[in-house]
Amino acid sequence: MKIHAIETGRVRVTERWREGEGDGLRRLLNAWLDKAMTDWLPVHVWVIEHPEGLIVVDTGIPADANKPRYFPPFMPLIQRAAVFDIAPEEEIGPQMRARGLAPEDVRWVVMTHLHQDHDGGLHHFPNAEVLVSREERDFATGLKGRMNGYLNQRWPRGFAPTPVDFEDGPLGPFPRHASLTRAGDVTLVPTPGHSPGHLSVLMEEGDTTIMFAGDTSYTEDHLVRMVADGIGTDLEAEIETHRRILAYAARRPTIYLPSHDPDSARRLADRVTLEPHGPAPVHTENPGAVA
């Protein structure tokens, strides 16, 4: 199977957005009000050429991401703390066509969650079955969803995703899972914390798992250090998700691909697996040498 790592624009967030500090409301305000910004981070979409049909994981951001038509009371703070950079030709639809892939042919679009930098390209997939966890769909829908920061007014007219209920049994350290493909080589697991119904996609490739992790953490390093972001809805759940991912990777070689990690595309291309306890120390022939 061929996997395409497609960068649909870039985002800069505050440092305390990417690596949270404090508890409760203070943690959120630290993320929104922090003056230190990250470098530009990728907004990845993953396209899998599977024998059962094209699978797209998340849909990236729209070209007008910095100009939402609806503003909850705190939206100006969010806009200052998370700034996007994307041209129309960088949206997922045009980028797929440039690679010879037709968005109309996509069978499944799997949403890790429904934040605007992940659901902004939904309109490019008119024929796909869109899957999202039931909890995420319910949390993000309607006025309640908009007040929680979801820009659901941008969703395509008649948007009716298939809810994922994770009715299958445990999968390693994950308490439940849902099979996507008949072959059983692509499964969905709940990974809550960043959002209430966040999910991740596990794809088997021989003895290795490729994990399309959405925003379970902003980088692999944050995962290994079990550092939660500053805007997650449930800090304890996010850390527990980290524990489960690390436990899974300790049992089975896993390539970990968060959406905004600048190194994700390289790890995929080189098939670099996660070291659950961090990178191994570098040993030299002359330990006393000074570089």
Salt bridges, closest charged atoms under 4 A:
GLU7 OE2 - ARG10 NH1 3.43
GLU15 OE1 - ARG18 NH2 3.54
GLU19 OE1 - HIS222 NE2 3.12
GLU19 OE1 - ARG225 NH2 3.44
GLU49 OE2 - HIS4 NE2 2.61
ASP58 OD2 - HIS118 ND1 2.87
ASP64 OD1 - ARG154 NH1 2.92
ASP85 OD2 - ARG10 NE 3.10
GLU90 OE2 - ARG10 NH1 3.08
GLU91 OE1 - HIS123 NE2 3.35
GLU91 OE1 - HIS124 NE2 2.65
GLU104 OE2 - ARG97 NH2 2.33
ASP117 OD2 - HIS118 NE2 3.54
ASP117 OD2 - HIS260 NE2 2.95
ASP138 OD1 - ARG137 NH2 2.90
ASP165 OD1 - ARG134 NE 2.61
ASP168 OD2 - HIS177 NE2 3.92
ASP185 OD1 - HIS50 NE2 2.93
GLU205 OE1 - ARG271 NE 2.80
ASP215 OD2 - HIS113 NE2 3.30
ASP215 OD2 - HIS118 NE2 3.09
ASP215 OD2 - HIS194 NE2 3.22
ASP215 OD1 - HIS260 NE2 3.33
GLU220 OE1 - ARG267 NE 3.11
ASP221 OD2 - ARG225 NE 2.83
ASP229 OD2 - HIS194 ND1 2.78
GLU240 OE1 - ARG243 NH1 3.33
GLU240 OE2 - ARG244 NE 3.41
ASP261 OD2 - ARG267 NH1 3.14
ASP263 OD2 - ARG266 NH2 2.74
ASP263 OD2 - ARG267 NH1 3.93
ASP270 OD2 - ARG266 NH1 3.59
